[in-house]
Amino acid sequence: MSLELDFYQMMVQPMRDELTQIGFHELRTSDAVDVALQAKVGTALVVVNSVCGCAGGIARPAVAAALKHVNKPERLLTVFAGQDKVATARAREYFVSMPPSSPSIFLFKDGALVDQLHRSDIEGAYVEDVATRLKSMFDQYCV
């Protein structure tokens, strides 16, 4: 690995850690994505993470706040756009009819995509508003 690549990965690691430290499992290969998203039982929240400001300033804090809610998904999964490119591309194949977007958040129930927040729903929003929207999703599908 080059020194430049090592430095970049070191800079990105805290962005990964914000999700893994609250229980998210990183999907870093296409096989890991398939295993996780082909499960047909229960609920799964998938966060497409990124280095952009709205991921760090809105999406990740909103997800963390929403997960303190009584209803929440059983499985927490994440891919990192721009970092784990193959895994992210594979995950996007499961986001039916959605253009690529990061950050973005997808909720699956029993293997079916049931709700999502696109970058346009996150960018420029308040953390509290995005968290409230996520909690509403959880109340509808994660009971």
C-alpha positions as CSV (number, residue, x, y, z in Angstrom):
1,M,0.0,0.0,0.0
2,S,1.2,3.5,-0.8
3,L,1.8,6.0,2.0
4,E,-0.9,8.2,0.4
5,L,-3.5,5.4,0.5
6,D,-2.6,4.5,4.1
7,F,-3.1,8.2,5.0
8,Y,-6.5,8.3,3.3
9,Q,-7.7,5.1,4.9
10,M,-6.5,6.5,8.3
11,M,-8.6,9.7,7.7
12,V,-11.7,7.7,6.7
13,Q,-11.5,5.2,9.5
14,P,-13.2,7.5,12.1
15,M,-16.1,7.8,9.6
16,R,-16.5,4.1,9.5
17,D,-16.1,3.8,13.3
18,E,-19.1,6.2,13.8
19,L,-21.3,3.4,12.6
20,T,-19.5,0.3,13.6
21,Q,-19.3,1.6,17.2
22,I,-23.1,1.7,17.4
23,G,-23.5,-1.8,16.1
24,F,-23.3,-1.6,12.3
25,H,-21.6,-4.4,10.4
26,E,-19.5,-3.3,7.4
27,L,-20.2,-5.1,4.2
28,R,-16.9,-4.8,2.3
29,T,-17.3,-7.4,-0.4
30,S,-20.0,-8.2,-2.9
31,D,-20.3,-11.7,-1.3
32,A,-20.9,-10.1,2.1
33,V,-23.6,-7.9,0.6
34,D,-25.3,-10.9,-0.9
35,V,-25.3,-12.9,2.3
36,A,-26.7,-10.0,4.3
37,L,-29.3,-8.8,1.8
38,Q,-30.6,-12.1,0.6
39,A,-31.8,-12.9,4.1
40,K,-35.6,-13.0,3.9
41,V,-36.4,-12.8,7.6
42,G,-36.5,-9.7,9.8
43,T,-35.5,-6.1,9.3
44,A,-32.2,-4.6,8.1
45,L,-31.1,-1.0,7.9
46,V,-28.5,-0.3,5.3
47,V,-26.5,2.9,5.4
48,V,-24.6,4.0,2.4
49,N,-21.8,5.9,4.2
50,S,-19.6,8.6,2.6
51,V,-17.0,11.2,3.3
52,C,-19.3,14.1,2.4
53,G,-20.4,16.7,5.0
54,C,-24.0,15.7,5.0
55,A,-23.0,12.1,5.9
56,G,-20.9,13.3,8.9
57,G,-23.1,16.3,9.9
58,I,-26.5,14.8,9.4
59,A,-26.8,11.1,8.3
60,R,-24.6,9.4,10.8
61,P,-25.7,11.5,13.8
62,A,-29.4,11.0,12.8
63,V,-29.0,7.2,12.5
64,A,-27.3,7.1,15.9
65,A,-30.1,9.2,17.5
66,A,-32.8,7.1,15.8
67,L,-31.3,3.8,17.1
68,K,-32.1,4.9,20.7
69,H,-35.8,4.5,19.8
70,V,-37.7,1.6,21.2
71,N,-38.4,0.1,17.8
72,K,-35.4,-0.5,15.6
73,P,-34.1,-2.8,12.9
74,E,-32.7,-6.2,13.9
75,R,-29.7,-5.9,11.6
76,L,-27.5,-2.8,11.0
77,L,-25.5,-2.9,7.8
78,T,-23.3,-0.4,6.0
79,V,-21.3,0.0,2.8
80,F,-18.9,2.9,2.2
81,A,-19.3,4.7,-1.1
82,G,-16.0,5.6,-2.7
83,Q,-14.1,3.2,-0.5
84,D,-15.6,-0.2,-0.8
85,K,-16.6,0.3,-4.4
86,V,-17.5,-3.3,-5.4
87,A,-19.6,-3.8,-2.2
88,T,-21.3,-0.5,-2.7
89,A,-22.1,-1.3,-6.3
90,R,-23.5,-4.7,-5.3
91,A,-25.6,-3.1,-2.5
92,R,-27.1,-0.6,-5.0
93,E,-28.4,-3.5,-7.1
94,Y,-30.7,-4.2,-4.2
95,F,-32.0,-0.6,-4.0
96,V,-34.5,-1.2,-6.8
97,S,-35.3,1.9,-8.9
98,M,-33.1,4.2,-6.9
99,P,-30.3,6.2,-8.5
100,P,-26.9,6.0,-6.8
101,S,-26.8,8.3,-3.8
102,S,-24.6,8.8,-0.8
103,P,-25.3,9.1,1.9
104,S,-28.5,7.2,1.8
105,I,-30.4,4.9,4.1
106,F,-32.5,1.8,3.2
107,L,-34.8,-0.3,5.3
108,F,-35.5,-3.9,4.3
109,K,-38.2,-6.2,5.9
110,D,-38.2,-9.9,5.1
111,G,-35.9,-9.3,2.2
112,A,-37.9,-6.6,0.5
113,L,-37.0,-2.9,0.3
114,V,-39.7,-1.1,2.2
115,D,-38.5,2.5,2.7
116,Q,-35.5,4.7,2.1
117,L,-34.0,8.1,2.5
118,H,-32.1,9.4,-0.5
119,R,-29.4,12.0,-0.3
120,S,-32.0,14.6,-1.2
121,D,-33.9,13.7,2.0
122,I,-30.8,14.2,4.1
123,E,-28.7,17.0,2.6
124,G,-29.7,20.3,4.1
125,A,-32.1,18.7,6.7
126,Y,-31.7,18.9,10.4
127,V,-30.4,15.9,12.3
128,E,-33.5,15.8,14.4
129,D,-35.8,15.7,11.3
130,V,-33.9,12.9,9.7
131,A,-33.9,11.0,13.0
132,T,-37.7,11.5,13.4
133,R,-38.2,10.2,9.8
134,L,-36.1,7.1,10.6
135,K,-38.0,6.5,13.9
136,S,-41.3,6.7,11.9
137,M,-39.9,4.1,9.5
138,F,-38.9,1.9,12.5
139,D,-42.4,2.2,14.1
140,Q,-44.0,1.2,10.8
141,Y,-41.8,-1.8,9.9
142,C,-39.7,-2.8,13.0
143,V,-42.4,-3.8,15.5
